[in-house]
């Protein structure tokens, strides 16, 4: 919840900035970002897996008064960046969030996938509200409902697969998916820039 709330300001700022940029430029930049994230995810999958059994403890506590301030700062910066990307590129999916949770916050892939769902809902609702307030084009609710139904069904199937695969394989599969998305997005939008 804290991650989603912190990303809200970034979503508004990103949406306002995106209104000033041509769609082809946005999508080509998005392809570049996704490709960079894919490379980082592939590199991470090559490293030995960290010990995920250890619980780091709370970041903030009142009794006794304690603050793991470097961790708090990392969450604030990461959440704000994810919110900014969500608003700017119009992506609410795991393309920005899951890599942020895995790469910046060192959350294991299965936990990052589960955590991302609620954060995605918060950031996406914020970005949609921001775009609507800037006079963005109307929403095709037929597409939204159809896409949501299919996405929910896909999430149920994906949840079962996630439980059966080791985190390293999930990292690699996600990185391959990111490369495919980046390649398709770049191929369909980059030519319009020239």
C-alpha angles and dihedrals in degrees: 000000000000091000092051093046093049091051092057096083090047090052092055092046092047093049092051091050093046091057087068097052130079113250092237091055091048093050094045091050088047090054090053092049092048091050091051091050090048091055091049091049092049091049090050092051089058093059121086112268115261122237102270096176092081115091110215095210129230121325093216130024134170099202103070096014106240139151129192086203098176089056091046091051091048091053092047093050094042094047092048092049092049090049090050092050091046092054097038099046097029092235120139097168133095092277089095103018105048094050090047092052093045101039104033102030099029093231112162114256097248091050092045091053092052094042092049095064097071093038089051090054093051095045094043093050090050094048091047091051091048093050092047090051091053092056097257117169120285124275119251098223093190089061092043093053094043092047091047093051092050091044092052091051090047090049091055092051091043091051091057092049092048091056090056101045128076116244093248091058090046090053092051094045091049091049091051090050089051092052090051092049092047093049094048093045093048093046093052098042111026095070089061090063093066 
